[in-house]
Amino acid sequence: MATSFLLPDSIDFRGYGLSSKPAAMDDPSMSGLPIMNHKDAAVDVQDAVDFIQKQHPNISIVLCGFSWGSSISGYIASQQDWVSKLILLGPVYSYPNPQWKELADPGDQTRLNPGIKSYRLASRERWCGLWNRELEGKNLNQYRNPKTLGLLLDHIENTDIKWAQENQKSGYIRLSTGVLSDALRTFNQNPIYDASKISCPTFVLRGELDTASLSADADGLMKKLTCPKKRVDIKDATHYGILELGAERFFQAITDFIENN
């Protein structure tokens, strides 16, 4: 029996985390096209898989993608045969989510807002913007461990701290904007991938409070999938449920799917 290997989309794509930054991200004018879309990210995943398969030729790879990573993972699984099982966590597929309307040009919603440059700067206060909105009006300590959150924010800041220090941008990091151009495609119901072309067993997993991965979007994704499929909505969890106090429910659901499907 082949050994399974879980390759999460939390590997650092170019432009993210501790990976190298494209040269364009050193341009203070932020001019040019958005950097790092799903096709670029898929190349990075394929590079990682090629390395793993050289070390372990008979390995069975389970691909898990979270949020934007679900688009990347679905895109890969619709074209490659090395994905043994696919987990789409907090997926986005093809739905006009109202919160993404601001990504569009006011005069033409199929075009990216001209205010969006090749990359953007994000402050420490804004890194949890969507998460905070989903938890608005709730007791945050029932969802998040403050110490864990602080360590997470410190880690994010440290991934680009040298640039921040050199450019007097304390508390900021650079983020590529290819993800936003991909999100606009989803908003315009122009999917990144054709889910009907995925043949491996696929697990759609989201939190019920998730406002990025909407239930209606997951409904459409499930209808489009023709492979063996399963869906679970975790109660009282947001888009960032894997970072919340009830995270074990997500990890247990993923483990059950890998072991039993």
C-alpha positions as CSV (number, residue, x, y, z in Angstrom):
1,M,0.0,0.0,0.0
2,A,1.3,3.4,-0.9
3,T,2.1,5.9,1.8
4,S,0.0,9.0,1.9
5,F,1.5,12.5,2.2
6,L,-0.5,15.6,3.0
7,L,0.8,18.6,1.2
8,P,-1.1,21.7,2.5
9,D,-1.4,24.9,0.6
10,S,0.4,26.6,3.6
11,I,3.7,26.1,1.9
12,D,5.0,29.6,1.1
13,F,4.4,30.5,-2.5
14,R,6.7,33.0,-4.1
15,G,5.8,36.4,-2.7
16,Y,4.5,35.0,0.5
17,G,6.0,34.0,3.9
18,L,9.6,33.2,3.9
19,S,9.8,32.4,0.2
20,S,11.6,34.7,-2.2
21,K,9.8,37.9,-3.3
22,P,9.4,38.6,-7.1
23,A,11.6,41.5,-8.1
24,A,8.5,43.5,-8.9
25,M,7.7,43.6,-5.2
26,D,10.7,45.9,-4.7
27,D,9.2,48.5,-7.0
28,P,7.8,51.2,-4.7
29,S,5.4,52.4,-7.4
30,M,3.7,49.0,-7.4
31,S,3.3,49.3,-11.2
32,G,2.5,46.4,-13.5
33,L,0.1,43.5,-13.5
34,P,-0.9,41.7,-10.3
35,I,1.8,39.3,-9.1
36,M,1.3,35.5,-8.5
37,N,-2.1,34.2,-9.7
38,H,-3.3,30.6,-9.4
39,K,-1.1,29.5,-12.4
40,D,2.0,30.8,-10.8
41,A,1.2,29.2,-7.5
42,A,0.4,25.9,-9.2
43,V,4.0,25.9,-10.5
44,D,5.3,26.2,-7.0
45,V,3.2,23.3,-5.8
46,Q,4.3,21.2,-8.7
47,D,7.9,21.9,-7.9
48,A,7.3,20.7,-4.3
49,V,5.5,17.6,-5.6
50,D,8.3,16.8,-8.0
51,F,10.8,16.9,-5.2
52,I,8.7,14.7,-3.0
53,Q,8.1,12.1,-5.7
54,K,11.8,11.9,-6.5
55,Q,12.5,11.1,-2.9
56,H,9.5,8.7,-2.6
57,P,8.5,7.4,-6.0
58,N,5.5,5.4,-4.9
59,I,4.0,8.0,-2.6
60,S,0.3,8.8,-2.7
61,I,-0.3,12.6,-2.4
62,V,-3.4,14.1,-0.8
63,L,-3.7,17.8,-1.8
64,C,-5.4,20.2,0.6
65,G,-6.1,23.8,-0.3
66,F,-7.5,26.5,2.0
67,S,-9.4,29.5,0.7
68,W,-7.5,30.8,-2.4
69,G,-5.5,27.6,-2.0
70,S,-8.7,25.7,-2.9
71,S,-8.7,27.4,-6.3
72,I,-5.1,26.4,-6.8
73,S,-5.7,22.8,-5.6
74,G,-8.8,22.4,-7.7
75,Y,-7.0,23.8,-10.7
76,I,-4.2,21.3,-10.2
77,A,-6.5,18.3,-9.6
78,S,-8.5,19.1,-12.7
79,Q,-5.3,18.8,-14.8
80,Q,-3.0,16.4,-13.0
81,D,-3.4,12.7,-12.2
82,W,-1.0,12.6,-9.2
83,V,-3.6,13.9,-6.7
84,S,-5.0,10.8,-4.9
85,K,-7.5,12.8,-2.8
86,L,-8.5,16.4,-2.7
87,I,-9.6,18.5,0.2
88,L,-11.1,21.9,-0.5
89,L,-11.1,23.8,2.8
90,G,-13.1,27.0,2.9
91,P,-13.4,26.8,-0.9
92,V,-14.3,29.6,-3.4
93,Y,-15.5,28.5,-6.8
94,S,-18.0,30.5,-8.8
95,Y,-20.3,32.9,-7.0
96,P,-20.8,36.7,-6.9
97,N,-19.9,37.2,-3.3
98,P,-20.9,40.8,-2.4
99,Q,-17.8,41.4,-0.3
100,W,-15.6,41.1,-3.4
101,K,-17.5,43.8,-5.4
102,E,-14.9,46.3,-4.4
103,L,-12.3,44.3,-6.4
104,A,-14.0,45.3,-9.6
105,D,-13.7,48.5,-11.7
106,P,-16.8,50.5,-10.9
107,G,-17.4,51.0,-14.6
108,D,-16.8,47.3,-15.6
109,Q,-17.2,44.6,-13.0
110,T,-15.2,42.1,-15.2
111,R,-12.1,44.3,-14.9
112,L,-9.9,44.7,-11.8
113,N,-10.3,47.9,-9.9
114,P,-7.5,50.2,-11.3
115,G,-6.5,51.0,-7.7
116,I,-5.2,47.5,-7.3
117,K,-1.5,47.4,-8.1
118,S,1.0,44.6,-8.6
119,Y,1.3,44.1,-4.9
120,R,-0.1,45.8,-1.8
121,L,1.0,46.7,1.7
122,A,-1.0,45.3,4.6
123,S,-0.7,46.6,8.2
124,R,-0.8,44.3,11.2
125,E,-4.2,45.8,12.1
126,R,-5.7,44.6,8.8
127,W,-4.3,41.1,8.6
128,C,-7.4,39.8,10.5
129,G,-9.9,42.1,8.9
130,L,-12.2,39.4,7.5
131,W,-11.8,37.3,10.5
132,N,-12.8,40.1,12.8
133,R,-15.8,41.0,10.7
134,E,-17.1,37.4,10.9
135,L,-16.7,37.5,14.7
136,E,-18.3,40.9,15.1
137,G,-20.6,41.0,18.1
138,K,-19.2,37.7,19.5
139,N,-17.1,36.9,22.5
140,L,-13.7,36.7,20.8
141,N,-12.2,34.6,23.6
142,Q,-14.7,31.9,22.9
143,Y,-13.2,31.6,19.4
144,R,-9.6,32.7,19.6
145,N,-6.8,32.2,22.1
146,P,-5.3,35.7,22.5
147,K,-1.8,34.4,23.0
148,T,-2.0,32.1,20.0
149,L,-3.3,35.1,17.9
150,G,-0.4,37.2,19.0
151,L,2.2,34.6,18.1
152,L,0.5,34.2,14.7
153,L,0.6,38.0,14.0
154,D,4.3,38.1,15.1
155,H,5.1,35.3,12.7
156,I,3.4,37.0,9.8
157,E,5.2,40.3,10.6
158,N,8.6,38.5,10.8
159,T,8.2,37.1,7.3
160,D,8.9,40.5,5.8
161,I,10.5,42.3,8.7
162,K,13.9,43.0,6.9
163,W,12.1,44.9,4.1
164,A,9.9,46.8,6.7
165,Q,12.9,47.9,8.7
166,E,14.8,49.0,5.6
167,N,11.8,51.0,4.3
168,Q,10.5,52.3,7.6
169,K,7.3,50.3,7.3
170,S,7.2,48.8,10.8
171,G,4.1,46.6,11.2
172,Y,3.6,46.1,7.5
173,I,4.2,43.3,5.0
174,R,4.0,43.1,1.2
175,L,1.3,40.9,-0.4
176,S,1.0,40.1,-4.0
177,T,-2.3,40.8,-5.7
178,G,-2.7,37.9,-8.0
179,V,-5.1,36.4,-5.5
180,L,-7.4,39.4,-5.9
181,S,-7.5,39.0,-9.7
182,D,-8.5,35.3,-9.2
183,A,-11.1,36.4,-6.7
184,L,-12.6,38.7,-9.2
185,R,-13.0,35.8,-11.6
186,T,-14.9,34.0,-9.0
187,F,-17.1,37.0,-8.4
188,N,-17.9,37.1,-12.1
189,Q,-18.8,33.4,-12.0
190,N,-15.8,32.5,-14.2
191,P,-14.3,29.6,-12.3
192,I,-10.5,29.1,-12.0
193,Y,-11.0,25.4,-12.8
194,D,-13.6,23.0,-14.2
195,A,-14.7,20.9,-11.2
196,S,-16.3,18.3,-13.5
197,K,-12.7,17.4,-14.6
198,I,-11.7,16.3,-11.1
199,S,-11.7,12.5,-10.8
200,C,-10.2,11.8,-7.4
201,P,-12.3,11.7,-4.2
202,T,-13.0,15.2,-3.1
203,F,-13.9,16.7,0.3
204,V,-15.6,20.1,0.6
205,L,-15.2,21.5,4.1
206,R,-16.2,24.9,5.5
207,G,-17.4,26.7,8.6
208,E,-21.0,27.7,8.8
209,L,-20.1,31.3,9.7
210,D,-17.8,31.6,6.7
211,T,-18.6,34.7,4.7
212,A,-15.8,34.2,2.1
213,S,-16.7,30.6,1.3
214,L,-20.4,30.9,1.1
215,S,-22.8,28.0,1.4
216,A,-24.3,28.8,-2.0
217,D,-20.9,28.7,-3.6
218,A,-20.3,25.3,-2.0
219,D,-23.6,24.1,-3.3
220,G,-22.6,25.0,-6.8
221,L,-19.3,23.4,-6.5
222,M,-20.8,20.1,-5.2
223,K,-23.2,20.1,-8.2
224,K,-20.4,20.5,-10.6
225,L,-18.2,17.8,-9.1
226,T,-18.8,14.4,-10.7
227,C,-16.2,12.5,-8.7
228,P,-16.8,10.7,-5.4
229,K,-17.5,13.6,-3.1
230,K,-18.4,14.6,0.5
231,R,-19.3,17.9,2.1
232,V,-19.2,18.9,5.8
233,D,-20.1,22.3,7.3
234,I,-18.6,22.8,10.8
235,K,-21.0,24.6,13.2
236,D,-20.1,27.8,14.8
237,A,-16.8,28.2,12.8
238,T,-15.6,31.0,10.5
239,H,-13.5,31.1,7.4
240,Y,-10.5,30.8,9.8
241,G,-11.9,27.9,11.7
242,I,-8.6,26.0,11.5
243,L,-7.1,28.7,13.7
244,E,-9.9,28.8,16.2
245,L,-10.4,27.0,19.5
246,G,-12.6,24.4,17.7
247,A,-10.0,23.7,15.1
248,E,-9.7,20.0,16.1
249,R,-13.1,19.5,14.4
250,F,-11.7,20.4,11.1
251,F,-8.5,18.3,11.5
252,Q,-10.6,15.3,12.6
253,A,-12.9,15.7,9.6
254,I,-9.9,15.8,7.3
255,T,-8.3,12.8,8.9
256,D,-11.5,10.8,8.7
257,F,-11.8,11.6,5.0
258,I,-8.2,10.6,4.2
259,E,-8.5,7.4,6.1
260,N,-12.0,6.3,5.1
261,N,-12.5,7.5,1.5
